[in-house]
Every structure is written in structure tokens, then in C-alpha cells.
Amino acid sequence: MKRAIYIMLIILIFGAPPLLGAEIKIVKSIINTNKEKIYLKDIAQLRGCSSKWKHILLAHISSPGSSIQLPEGYIKARLKLKGVPIEKIKLVIPKIVKIKREATRITERDLMAIAKHCVEENNPWGKRLKIITIKAKNEILLPKGRLSYSCQLFTSPIGDFSIPIIFKVNGEIVSRTWVMVKTKLIAPIIVSAYPIRRGELITKDKIKVVKKDITRLPAGVFTNKSEVVGKRAKINIGINRVIYKNMVEIPPIIRRGQRVVIVAESDNLKVTAPGKAKENGRLGDIIKVENILSKKIITGKVVDSQTVKVKF
């Protein structure tokens, strides 16, 4: 009794020995975590220990979905290396501690769905654009956390192209991948119904509308008859030929040598004079005209089939 009282007095006066009752206890032999760096505090219960010991680094698990096994001997050696007097404290450690880093699994089907959604969001043609194939790489394992993704098309979604997909967890980029997509565009385009000679005016009966896969066609096709009717052919166009914009031109409404009216006007005054066109001109073109009265060559804007407007 006296001895117990004596020990209590010593503790009250000098304080308890620092390691009295200290314990490091690892309860589970299998541990799941979402962390890359594994510290002692993540897998063990510490009682009566220095707060510094909590932050002893035990292992790295760099890849989500992977695992690591820590033998009892390794853990003890790691603690001792960091200054833990393992001989003076109580240790409860399983023979093997298996730690697995949890992961969010993004399957090939998930990647294909994201790519399809991206194409649909950037599709101005509606049902005319057909997705032929979508090819994704193997599944992706991402860290656990608040997941978000973004994708951006750098080209028109026609033909063969790739879509970059960026994944973020908790606002930080953790993965980039590409998904290959192949599409085709079926659209109504204008073709020649009959052979059209160079310089010939294109009328409504000389063209027709057909639905065609235009994925591989060069740019510059016409999709509406009104865009072509009234123009003239710059080259000979065979039957059933796709008509491109560089194959036709707007015919001049004023021809070289034609008599025209030269108009000059301001807010309060309008002056006209007879003239002669020195070159062909389409609506809105700037052409040279000769003032028949003064014999001077001036330039003006074609405003209709008989009038050229000049600056006052």
C-alpha cells in the first residue's frame, strides 16, 4: 500500500513517464483507402504516443485500383527508422497489412457514351449525321473523389476524327484520353440533270437535288436550287455531276460596250449622263465607264442592268 502511494506521489510531482501506456495498434489487416500516400495515422490507432508519429510515411500507392502489402517486420523497421522506440511501447500489428487504393472505373462503354454525347452537342446537321463507329481504349481507373470531365472538338465532326477527353477529380486533372470516331453526313446536294456547256445560264430544269454521302466531298457544294439558278457555268459540266461553287459564277448584268446611265447624286442634287461600259459588270461590281459627253473614263458601281453610280 505504501509503495503504491509512493509511486502515485512521484507521478504527481514529476509526471508520468512519457511511454507509460503508449500503444500503436493496427486493427484491420485489409484496409481500403482513396489516398496515394499512406501515413501511420491512416491505418493505426495511436494512444499515448508522440503526435509526430502520426505523420510517419509508410508507403506510396501511385495507381488507383492497385494494392500493396506491408509485412509486420517492414512496419516495425519503418517505425524504428523514424525514431519510434518500438521496444518500449506496445505494438499490435498483423503479420501482413494489405492496403488497396480505391478507384473509379471508367469503362470503354463509358468513354464511348461520352464521345457520342460530345458529337451530338456539336452536330448542326441533326439526323443527317450518322455515327458509324466509336473506338475507345481500355478502361481507365481514376482516383476516388468528385469526378468531372470535358471534351472538345477541334474539327467539324465529319469523317474520321478523334475526341480528347479530360478527367478531373476534385478539380485537378488526373487523366487524358482519346476516343476515335467515324461519321458520315447524308445531305441534299445539287447535281446537273443534263450536260451544261461553259457560259450557259443555269435554269431550274437543268439541275436536281439528290441525297448523297458528302463526307469525302470537297467543300463548296450547293444544297439549295436557289443558290445555283441564275448563275452560269464557268466550265463544261457533265450529266449527274456534283456542282461546286467554283464551277459557276454570277453572270454580268452589264456587258462591255453597253450603253448605260451614269448617275452622280448628293442629298440635294442628282446628275445623270450617258455612258458606255468599258468592261463587264455584275451587281455591286466597280467597273470603268466612259462619259460619252466628256469622253472621260471614270469608275462606278453597278446598281442595276442599266445604271452605274459614281461618286459626286
DRENKOLVEX-187845 format. One record per residue (C-alpha): x, y, z. Coordinates in pm, whole numbers, plus 50000, padded with zeros to 5 digits. Example, Ala and Ser with C-alpha at 12.3 -4.5 7.8 and 13.67 -1.06 7.14 Angstrom:
2
+-------+-------+-------+
|     X |     Y |     Z |
+-------+-------+-------+
| 51230 | 49550 | 50780 |
| 51367 | 49894 | 50714 |
+-------+-------+-------+
//
This chain:
312
+-------+-------+-------+
|     X |     Y |     Z |
+-------+-------+-------+
| 50000 | 50000 | 50000 |
| 50279 | 50237 | 50096 |
| 50462 | 50152 | 49771 |
| 50156 | 50237 | 49559 |
| 50115 | 50568 | 49742 |
| 50483 | 50641 | 49689 |
| 50455 | 50578 | 49312 |
| 50147 | 50800 | 49291 |
| 50332 | 51083 | 49466 |
| 50621 | 51054 | 49221 |
| 50378 | 51068 | 48926 |
| 50204 | 51372 | 49072 |
| 50530 | 51555 | 49133 |
| 50732 | 51459 | 48823 |
| 50460 | 51347 | 48582 |
| 50406 | 51006 | 48424 |
| 50687 | 50851 | 48217 |
| 50633 | 50951 | 47854 |
| 50591 | 50597 | 47724 |
| 50373 | 50465 | 48002 |
| 50071 | 50303 | 47832 |
| 50184 | 50405 | 47480 |
| 50035 | 50182 | 47212 |
| 50028 | 50156 | 46833 |
| 49751 | 49928 | 46720 |
| 49658 | 49822 | 46366 |
| 49317 | 49659 | 46393 |
| 49247 | 49565 | 46031 |
| 49468 | 49353 | 45810 |
| 49286 | 49469 | 45495 |
| 49243 | 49842 | 45450 |
| 49079 | 50039 | 45166 |
| 49181 | 50399 | 45109 |
| 49150 | 50671 | 44845 |
| 49489 | 50821 | 44928 |
| 49814 | 50795 | 44738 |
| 50042 | 50844 | 45040 |
| 49981 | 50617 | 45337 |
| 50077 | 50750 | 45679 |
| 50072 | 50567 | 46013 |
| 49760 | 50759 | 46121 |
| 49573 | 50618 | 45818 |
| 49598 | 50255 | 45929 |
| 49671 | 50260 | 46304 |
| 49524 | 50371 | 46633 |
| 49777 | 50562 | 46843 |
| 49744 | 50602 | 47219 |
| 49985 | 50786 | 47444 |
| 50221 | 50844 | 47150 |
| 50402 | 51146 | 47016 |
| 50188 | 51341 | 46770 |
| 50479 | 51333 | 46526 |
| 50446 | 50958 | 46487 |
| 50108 | 51001 | 46318 |
| 50280 | 51150 | 46014 |
| 50531 | 50871 | 45954 |
| 50507 | 50780 | 45583 |
| 50471 | 50406 | 45531 |
| 50406 | 50366 | 45159 |
| 50304 | 50513 | 44821 |
| 50023 | 50365 | 44611 |
| 50054 | 50562 | 44289 |
| 49795 | 50383 | 44073 |
| 49425 | 50386 | 44163 |
| 49292 | 50032 | 44192 |
| 49631 | 49886 | 44288 |
| 49731 | 49747 | 44628 |
| 50038 | 49695 | 44843 |
| 50125 | 49451 | 45122 |
| 50316 | 49569 | 45427 |
| 50468 | 49287 | 45640 |
| 50484 | 49332 | 46015 |
| 50863 | 49341 | 46003 |
| 50861 | 49620 | 45743 |
| 50626 | 49835 | 45954 |
| 50840 | 49788 | 46267 |
| 51157 | 49871 | 46076 |
| 50994 | 50182 | 45931 |
| 50882 | 50298 | 46277 |
| 51226 | 50236 | 46425 |
| 51392 | 50425 | 46138 |
| 51175 | 50726 | 46222 |
| 51278 | 50722 | 46589 |
| 50992 | 50525 | 46744 |
| 51123 | 50322 | 47044 |
| 50934 | 50010 | 46946 |
| 51091 | 49809 | 47236 |
| 50933 | 50041 | 47493 |
| 50575 | 50063 | 47358 |
| 50301 | 49817 | 47291 |
| 50266 | 49719 | 46924 |
| 49968 | 49536 | 46780 |
| 50040 | 49466 | 46413 |
| 49904 | 49189 | 46188 |
| 50155 | 48966 | 46010 |
| 50054 | 49127 | 45678 |
| 49865 | 49453 | 45624 |
| 49712 | 49475 | 45277 |
| 49624 | 49828 | 45163 |
| 49419 | 49887 | 44847 |
| 49370 | 50224 | 44684 |
| 49009 | 50262 | 44577 |
| 48932 | 50371 | 44221 |
| 48651 | 50494 | 44000 |
| 48629 | 50267 | 43696 |
| 48562 | 50433 | 43359 |
| 48475 | 50155 | 43115 |
| 48510 | 50152 | 42737 |
| 48132 | 50185 | 42719 |
| 48150 | 50497 | 42940 |
| 48413 | 50651 | 42711 |
| 48206 | 50574 | 42403 |
| 47897 | 50733 | 42562 |
| 48092 | 51049 | 42647 |
| 48227 | 51072 | 42290 |
| 47880 | 51019 | 42143 |
| 47739 | 51295 | 42362 |
| 48020 | 51527 | 42253 |
| 47942 | 51463 | 41884 |
| 47570 | 51522 | 41941 |
| 47638 | 51854 | 42114 |
| 47846 | 51973 | 41818 |
| 47617 | 51843 | 41543 |
| 47441 | 52114 | 41337 |
| 47304 | 51859 | 41086 |
| 47072 | 51662 | 41313 |
| 46975 | 51312 | 41195 |
| 47162 | 51358 | 40866 |
| 47489 | 51295 | 41052 |
| 47535 | 50924 | 41119 |
| 47786 | 50781 | 41367 |
| 47947 | 50475 | 41206 |
| 48196 | 50365 | 41473 |
| 48331 | 50479 | 41809 |
| 48651 | 50317 | 41934 |
| 48780 | 50373 | 42286 |
| 49096 | 50248 | 42452 |
| 49091 | 50015 | 42751 |
| 48906 | 50118 | 43063 |
| 49053 | 50384 | 43291 |
| 49094 | 50372 | 43668 |
| 49070 | 50712 | 43835 |
| 49116 | 50820 | 44196 |
| 48807 | 50838 | 44413 |
| 48660 | 51184 | 44457 |
| 48440 | 51443 | 44288 |
| 48461 | 51340 | 43923 |
| 48410 | 51567 | 43621 |
| 48512 | 51552 | 43256 |
| 48529 | 51773 | 42950 |
| 48571 | 51711 | 42578 |
| 48630 | 51947 | 42290 |
| 48611 | 51901 | 41915 |
| 48883 | 52084 | 41725 |
| 48738 | 51996 | 41383 |
| 48396 | 51950 | 41226 |
| 48255 | 51610 | 41336 |
| 48253 | 51465 | 40985 |
| 48456 | 51164 | 40868 |
| 48738 | 51022 | 41082 |
| 48842 | 51227 | 41385 |
| 48944 | 51189 | 41749 |
| 48789 | 51343 | 42058 |
| 49011 | 51434 | 42357 |
| 48851 | 51367 | 42695 |
| 48997 | 51520 | 43010 |
| 48902 | 51379 | 43351 |
| 48928 | 51576 | 43674 |
| 48895 | 51461 | 44034 |
| 48831 | 51729 | 44292 |
| 48912 | 51991 | 44029 |
| 49254 | 51850 | 43934 |
| 49336 | 51682 | 43601 |
| 49408 | 51313 | 43660 |
| 49379 | 51161 | 43313 |
| 49364 | 51242 | 42941 |
| 49247 | 51001 | 42675 |
| 49134 | 51000 | 42311 |
| 48836 | 50830 | 42151 |
| 48830 | 50762 | 41776 |
| 48504 | 50839 | 41593 |
| 48390 | 50784 | 41236 |
| 48080 | 50954 | 41095 |
| 47915 | 51020 | 40761 |
| 47692 | 51306 | 40654 |
| 47397 | 51241 | 40426 |
| 47277 | 51571 | 40280 |
| 47075 | 51700 | 39983 |
| 47310 | 51848 | 39722 |
| 47270 | 51993 | 39374 |
| 47379 | 51792 | 39068 |
| 47335 | 51851 | 38697 |
| 47026 | 51690 | 38542 |
| 47164 | 51746 | 38190 |
| 47501 | 51840 | 38042 |
| 47566 | 52214 | 38085 |
| 47801 | 52397 | 37850 |
| 48052 | 52658 | 37957 |
| 47889 | 53004 | 37966 |
| 47538 | 52855 | 37971 |
| 47285 | 53004 | 38209 |
| 47168 | 52750 | 38467 |
| 46791 | 52716 | 38488 |
| 46576 | 52519 | 38731 |
| 46519 | 52230 | 38490 |
| 46893 | 52175 | 38435 |
| 46966 | 52075 | 38795 |
| 46822 | 51838 | 39054 |
| 46851 | 51761 | 39425 |
| 46987 | 51424 | 39539 |
| 47077 | 51285 | 39881 |
| 47440 | 51185 | 39897 |
| 47715 | 51098 | 40143 |
| 47919 | 51417 | 40133 |
| 48172 | 51313 | 40397 |
| 48454 | 51278 | 40147 |
| 48344 | 51551 | 39907 |
| 48543 | 51874 | 39885 |
| 48395 | 52187 | 40038 |
| 48176 | 52416 | 39832 |
| 47874 | 52204 | 39737 |
| 47529 | 52359 | 39690 |
| 47236 | 52234 | 39897 |
| 46958 | 52451 | 39756 |
| 46847 | 52507 | 39394 |
| 46801 | 52879 | 39453 |
| 47174 | 52910 | 39515 |
| 47250 | 52788 | 39161 |
| 46962 | 52903 | 38941 |
| 47052 | 53221 | 38752 |
| 47426 | 53159 | 38759 |
| 47623 | 53048 | 38456 |
| 47869 | 52765 | 38413 |
| 48238 | 52853 | 38413 |
| 48327 | 52510 | 38270 |
| 48153 | 52229 | 38086 |
| 47953 | 52025 | 38339 |
| 47858 | 51665 | 38255 |
| 47532 | 51497 | 38348 |
| 47483 | 51391 | 38712 |
| 47788 | 51590 | 38820 |
| 47803 | 51747 | 39164 |
| 47804 | 52124 | 39115 |
| 48059 | 52314 | 39324 |
| 48073 | 52687 | 39388 |
| 48393 | 52726 | 39188 |
| 48220 | 52580 | 38881 |
| 47965 | 52862 | 38842 |
| 47957 | 53240 | 38852 |
| 47706 | 53520 | 38862 |
| 47659 | 53645 | 38503 |
| 47725 | 54014 | 38438 |
| 47417 | 54236 | 38413 |
| 47612 | 54500 | 38224 |
| 47830 | 54400 | 37932 |
| 48132 | 54573 | 37782 |
| 48031 | 54828 | 37519 |
| 47675 | 54855 | 37655 |
| 47512 | 55200 | 37681 |
| 47446 | 55286 | 38048 |
| 47325 | 55578 | 38256 |
| 47593 | 55737 | 38476 |
| 47441 | 55873 | 38797 |
| 47604 | 56108 | 39046 |
| 47399 | 56235 | 39336 |
| 47416 | 56403 | 39675 |
| 47147 | 56480 | 39929 |
| 47021 | 56776 | 39727 |
| 47135 | 56715 | 39373 |
| 47123 | 56435 | 39114 |
| 47313 | 56447 | 38785 |
| 47289 | 56191 | 38504 |
| 47491 | 56144 | 38189 |
| 47504 | 55890 | 37907 |
| 47789 | 55643 | 37930 |
| 47939 | 55333 | 37781 |
| 48062 | 55035 | 37984 |
| 48430 | 54959 | 37927 |
| 48404 | 54614 | 38095 |
| 48152 | 54357 | 38211 |
| 47995 | 54413 | 38550 |
| 47786 | 54216 | 38797 |
| 47555 | 54369 | 39054 |
| 47771 | 54557 | 39305 |
| 48088 | 54545 | 39091 |
| 48305 | 54852 | 39042 |
| 48365 | 54895 | 38668 |
| 48509 | 55151 | 38428 |
| 48266 | 55358 | 38220 |
| 48317 | 55629 | 37963 |
| 48122 | 55955 | 37987 |
| 48005 | 55992 | 37627 |
| 47972 | 56371 | 37660 |
| 48313 | 56443 | 37814 |
| 48495 | 56133 | 37684 |
| 48642 | 56082 | 38032 |
| 48693 | 55731 | 38179 |
| 48561 | 55705 | 38535 |
| 48474 | 55421 | 38775 |
| 48137 | 55348 | 38928 |
| 47927 | 55085 | 39100 |
| 47680 | 54867 | 38908 |
| 47338 | 54920 | 39071 |
| 47118 | 54756 | 38804 |
| 47133 | 54635 | 38443 |
| 47145 | 54992 | 38301 |
| 47288 | 55214 | 38575 |
| 47633 | 55286 | 38711 |
| 47662 | 55512 | 39014 |
| 47971 | 55728 | 39058 |
| 48091 | 55944 | 39343 |
| 47967 | 56301 | 39325 |
+-------+-------+-------+
//
